Amino acid sequence: MSAIITDQFRILTASNFVDLITDSSSSFYSFVGLSNATDYLSTWDQNPPAPKDNFDEENDYWDTMIALKKITNDDVRQVIKKVTWTSGTTYDMYRHDISRDKLSKPSNATRLYSSNFYVVNKDFKVYICLNNGVDPENPDGRPSLDEPTFEDLEPGSAGTSGDGYIWKYLYTISPSEIIKFDSINYIPVPRDWKTTTDSGIALVRENASSSGQIKTITITNRGVGIGTAGEVYSDIPLKGDGSDGTATVIIGNDATVETVLVSNGGSGYTHARLDLDAAGFPSGTEKPTFDVIIPPQGGHGADIYRELGASNVLIYSRIENDIENPDFITGNQIARIGLVEDPLSYNSSDKLSLDKASAVGALKITGAGYSSATFVPDSVITQTIGTGVTAFGRVVSYTKETGILKYWQDRSIVGFNSDKSQKDNTLYGYEIVNFTSTVSSGGNLTISGGNANYSIDSAFTGITTTINSRTYNLGQQFVNGVSNPEVQKYSGSIFYVDNRPSITRSLNQKEDIKVILQF
């Protein structure tokens, strides 16, 4: 038994995924993490390992997560491969019948969406090619010489070179979408094509007219010994399952067909042919043949997701340093990005809703000289909680001005190696112990790390602190000098992970994350 998952399923799945992300009841986030990648693998930065897909590895992604950024409606688009118009290139043309038995020309693609049948020009206007100059002398089409730039609703040629190309304008990519969704290999398709009231899109969509309206007829054989030079045969019926379609054929100087034009595209066609006999067309010594191209359902421009094959989704996230919400650290590295669905707020059953969220704990440090203290990134900090009980963590960042020390706790600090194997001997114990500002007997506890010992400021509670008349937003809430992460570990579903060479984040930089999901 033979079966196939069609391209339309992939396009539908991509569209449904976009709808899911933009649904107000959903909560999707990008995240960054893994500040000590070379501790995991010494050659990480030269050759990052492929992520592993299992529950154990997912827990490690959470353990090493640093911060999350919410994905909004404006951060996700269906995208199509980027085909940039270049003079002298021969493009494919739209055809309804491309398959492994009828290859697209000149690319020899076995499916429409693998062919180069549309272009984006220098002004980010997108056009579909309805005719690439194909004729009996040029069965693979001809080089395109005139860049399409018009926004006319009806298909037309782009210039006066006579290259034979007919283009149909579809849409223009907006400047805001260029920033977020244009890439080396992909361009975006507008959101909500079928329902948007955007005037430019609505005009193209409404001009698609009725389903099955013929726009293109090509000549496959010019015939021999036909009629008189310059003779015009009008109102040749298009016979098929549609109605009212007609064509016009013009005879050339050598008594062969020179030109065929669509006079009336009609409607409702899923197959059609020219009924030459009904128009009294001369048979000649060899009868000409034509190929009637059937448009997509609804006509060209009715549903560009189906028409252009938008089966990929691009998710955009910009990571920048925000003094009002400093969840994304500087002065340390990140080597992993990812996407997670429906994470929960810390110690809650509610979905996370913050625009930015910290995935690490933090301590408010006090003590003599804290404003000049040095905590080496990724070094281990410890706090003696009681006899035989010690809290351990790895330094993520330290802000001298505010005394905020951010840390994370992964399994490598509690008896396991970075490759998940158990350590033979450990000074750390085998359970993760939380840092705290008090014990049952009361009083602050000492943290050892950096170049001195300091205490947790148990008197501090809040999300801001004022120092020398300047107010600092700390990004997360502190109680008695201790702040929990803003997201609940191991909640939600991590569905995309990318291990990257380490980059060190600095105060003056930002990162644009663009993730392509292929369906």
N, C-alpha and C positions, 0 to 999 in steps of 0.2 A: 504494500500500500504506500503510495506517495502522498506527501503533504507538504505544506509550505506555510510559514508565518509571513504574512504579506508586509510590504512596506507600510501600508495603511495602519496596521496594528502598531508599528513602531511610532508612527506619527501620532496616533491616538494616545499611546502611552506617554509620549513626551508632553503632549498637551495636558493630559490629566495630571501629570507630575507638576507642571507649572501651576495648574489650578489648586493642587494640594498645598504647594508652598505659599501661595497667595491667599489661601483660605484663612479667615481671621481666627478660626479655631485651632490652626496649626502653629507650630513654633519651630522654626529652623534656624540653625546657627552655623557659622564657620568658626573654626578654632585654630589656634597655633599652640605649639608645645615643643617639648624635648629640647631643653637648654644644654644638655650634656651628651650630645649624640656620640661623640668620639669615645666616651666612656663605655657606650654600648658596643661600639665597633671602631677600632682605631682607623680603619680606612673609610669610615662613613662619608667624609666630605669628598673623597675621590670617587667613591662608588656606593651611593646610598642603597641599602638593601631594599628589596621589594617588600612591601607590607604583607603581613600574614593575616589570613581571614579566619580567626577563631575567637571564641569567647575569652580565652586567656589573654590573647593579644589585645582585644578590645579593652580589657581591664587595665592593661599597661598604657594604652592611649589615654585613658582617664587619669592614671597616676601621674603622667608627665605633662598633662594639659596645663596651659598657663592662663589663657583668656579666650573668651568667645565674643563674637559679633553677630547681632541679629540680622537675618536675611529678610528684606522687605519686598513689597510688591514691585518696587522699582529696581530690584537687584537680580531679576531672573527673566530670561527670554529664551524662546526657541530660536535656534540658530541654524544656518545652512552653510555649506562650505563656501569659501570665498573664491570667486572667479572674477578677477579684475580685468576690465577691458584693456587690451593692448593692440595697437595697430599692427596689422599683418598676421594676426592669429586667426585661424579657421576654427570657429566655434561649432558645436553641435546645435541642432534646432529641436524645439519641442516636437515630440512625436508621441502618439498614444499607444504605439504597438512595439516599443523596443523590448527585446528579449534576447535570450541566448541564440535564438534562431533568426533574429532580425536585429543586427547590431546597430547601435547609433554611430553615425559618421560625423567627423573623422575619428572619434575617440575609441571606437570599437567597444563601447560600454554595453553591458548586457542588460542594464536597467536604466530607466530615465534618470534617476537621481544620482547615478554615477557619472552621467555625461555632463558636459559643460554647455548647458542649454540656456543659461542666463548669465548676466554680467552685472557688476557694479562699476560705475564710472568714477572719474576723479572727484566728482561732487557728491559721491555717495548716493547716487540715484540708481535704482535697481530696475533692470529690464529683462524680459524674457525674449528669447530669439524665436520668432515664428517662421522665419525662412533664412537659411544661411547661404543663399545663392545657389542652392542645389539645382541641377538640371542634367540632361543626358550627357553633356560634355564635362560636367563637374559633379560626378555622383557623390563625392565626399564634401561638397560645399566649396566655398571660395574664401580667401582671406578677407577679414573685415577691415575696411579702410576708413570708415566714418564712425567716430565715437558718438553713440546716442546721447543726447543732452536734453531733448524735448520732454515736456510733461503733457503732451496731447493725450486725450483719452483713447483715441483710435490708433491702432498700429500704423507704423509708417517707416519709411527709410530715414536714415540719420543724416544723409548728406547727398552730394551730387556725383560721387565717384562711380556710381553704377555697380557697386559691389554685390548687389542683389539681396542685401540683408533687409529684413523687416523686423522691427523691434516693437514690443509692447511695454509701455511704461507701467510700473507697478507701484513703487513707493520710494520715498527719500528717507535715509537714515538720519535721525535728528542728531544735533551736536551732543546732547546728553547721552544718547545711546552709543554714539561713536566712542566716547570716553570709556564707557563701561563695557560694551559688548563687541566692539571691533577688535579683531585679533589678526594674527598672521594668516590663520587658516579658516576663520569663520566670520560671518556677518550676521547681525540679528534680523529677525522678522518682527514686525510690530505686534504688540499685545492686542488681544480682543479684536482681531480683524473683522469678524462677522458682526460685531455689535458697536464698535466705537463710533462716536459722532465726529471724530476728526474729519474735517471737510475734505482734505486731500485723499484720505483713504476711502471715505464714504463715496466720493465721486467715482473712483476706480472700481470699487465694489459694485456700485449700482450700474455702472457702465458695462459690467460683465454680461448684462442682458440675460436672455433666456439660455437654459442649458441646451447644449447641442447646436449652438450657432456656429456655422463654419466660418473660419477666418483664413484658412490656408489651403491652397491646392497647388501641387507641384507637377511638373511634366516628367514622366519617366521614359517616354518614347515620343519623339516629335512626329512620327509617321512619315510617309513618303507619297508624293504625288497628290497632295490634298489642295483643292481649291485654287484660288487666285491670290497672288501677292496682295497683301493689305486688306483682304476680305475679313469682315468681322461677323462672328456668329454669336448673337446675344440670346439671353434667356434660355440657355441650355439647362434643363432640369437636373437637379441633384436628386437622384433616386436612392431611397433607403428607408429607414424607419422614421425619419423626420419629415418636415414639410416646408414648402415655400422657398427652398434653396435653389439658386440659379447661378450660372457661371457664364463668362464671356471668353471666347477663344479668338485670337487674332492670328491670321496666316502670314507667314514671312515670305520673303522674296524667292526662296527656294522651294515653295509649295510644301512647307512643313509648318508645324505649329511653332509660332514664335513666342506667344504669351498666353497665359491663362489667368483670369482674374475672377474673384468672387464678386458677383453682382449683388446677390442677396444671400446672406448667411443662413436664412431660415431659422428653424429651431427643432429641437428634439432628436437630433441625429446621434446615433451611436455607430452607424456605418452608412457609407454613401458612395455613389459613383456618378460620373457624368453620363447622362443618357443622350449620347450623340445622335442616335437615330431619331429620337423624338424631335430634335432640333433641325433635322434635315441636313446633318453634317455629312460632307462627302467622304466616302470610305477610302478613296485613293488606292494605291497599290499596297500600302501598309498602314493600318489604322493606328492612330496615336493612342497612348495610354497616359493616365493621370493617377495621382495619389491624393485622395481627399483626407486631410488631417482632422481628426476628431478632437475637439477641445475637452478639457477636464469637466467634470460635473459642475454645472452652474456657470460655465464659461470662464475665460481667462480673467483672473482677478477676483473671482467670487470667493475662493478659499485658497489663499496662498500657502497655507501650511501643507495642504495636499498637493498643490500645484508645484511647489518648490521642494517638497520632501523634507520638511522641518522635523526630523526625528532626533535632533540633538538639542540639549539644553545647556545654556551657559549661566552659571551662577557667579555673581560678582560680589566681592567684598573688599572694602578699602580699610586697611589697618593703619591708623595714624595716631600720633601722640597727642592726647587731649589733656590739658592741665586740669580740666574740670572733671575728668573721669579717667585717671591714669591706670587702667586695668592692663594695658599692653606695655610691658616692661621695656626699659632701655638699658644698655650697658651689658646685656647678656645676649645669648644666641637663641635662635629658634631653628629647628630642622624638620618640623613636621607641620602640615596643615591638614585640615579635614572638615567634614560636614557632619552634623548631628541633628537628628529629628527629635523634637519634643523632650528636651532635657527638663528636669524639674528644678525649681528653686531649692536652695539648701534646706534640708530637714523639713521638706514640705511635699505635699502631693499635688501642688499647683505647678503648671507649666511655667518655665522661665519666661519672663516677658521683658526683661531689661534690654536696652539697646546694646550695652556692653556689660560683660560679666567677668569677674575674676574667678578663676578655677583653682587658685592657690590660697593658702592661709597667710596671715600677716600678723606681725607683732609690733607694738609701739615700744621702742627701746628708750630707756632713760639711763641716767648715770653720768658721771663725770666724763666729758670728752666724747659723748655720743655723736656730736655733730661733726667730728673728724674721724670717726671710726671707719675701719675698712673691713668689709666682709667680702671675701673673694667669691665671685660667682661659682656656683656648683660645689663649694666647699661644704662640709658637714657641720651643722650646729647641733649642740646638745644642751639638754636641760635635765638636771637631776630632779626627779619628782619625789623620790623617796628611796629607801634602801632597796637596791637591786632593780629600780624602775627608772628608766631614762627615756626621755623623748629625743628623737633624732629627726633632722630634716636637712634638705639641701637648699642653699641660698639661691634664690631666683634673682633678687635685686635688693639693694639697700639705698634709700634716699636719705642722705645726711641731713638735709634741711629739716626734715620732719621726723627723722628717726624711725621710719617705717621699713621694716625688714620683711620681705616676702619670701616664702619658702614653699617647697613641695615635699611630699613624703611618698616614696615609691618603695617597692619591695626590695630594692638593692640595699636599703639601709636597715632592713630587718631580717638578715640571715640568708639572703639569696643573691646570687650573682646576676649581672645584667642579662645573661643568657637564660635566666630563670632556674639555673641549677642551684642547689642548696650549698651554702658555705660550710666547710668542715668545722671552722671555728668562727665565732662571731662575738664581737664586743657589744653588739647592738640589741641582742635579744631577738625574739621571733614575733613580736606583736608591735604594731604601730601604736605609739603612745602620743596623745595630744599634748601640745604645749599649754601651759596654764600660768596664770599670774598669782594664784593662791594655792595653798594646800590646806589640809584639815587643821593644821596647827596655826595657819595664818602666815602672812608675810609674802614678800616678793621672792622669786627664785632666780638664780643666776643662770645666764646663758653663756656658754663658752663658745667662742668663735671669733674670727677676726684677730685683732691685735690686743684685745682686752676683754674683761668680763663686764657684762652689763645686766641690767634688770629689766623686766617687763614693767611698763608704767601702768600699774593697776589702778591708778587714779583717773586714767583717761578713758572716756566713753564718748563716742560720736563718730561722725563721718567727715568732719572738717577739724582743722586745728589752726590756731592763729599764732604766728611767731613774728615778733617785731612788726606788729600792725599789719601783717600780710596773712590773708586767710588761704589755706591750702585745702583743696578737696582731695580726700584720700582714696576715693573710688569705692570703698567698702566700709561697712559699719563695724566699729570696734566696741567691745564691751570689756571693761577692766583691762584694757591694753591688748586684747586678743581679738582677731577678726577671723571668722570662718570663711571659707569660699562662698561665693554667691550662687553656685550651682551644685546640685547634689551629684556626687560621684556615682558613676555606673548607672545613671538614669538615661532614658532615651535610647536611641539607636544610632550608633556611628555607622554611616553608610558610605563614606568616602574617606580615604586616607592617602596622603602623598608624602613620602619621605624625601627630603630635599637636602642638598649640601647646606651646612650651617651658615646662617647670616647673623651678624651682630647688629642689633637694633640700636640706633642712636637717636638723640633728641630731635634732629632735623630731618628725619626720613619717614617715609610712609611706604607701605607695600600694597599693591593692587593684586588681589587674588582672583584669578579667573579659572573656574573649574568647568570643564566640558564633560557632560554626561551623555553617553551615546546609548540610545535605546534600539 
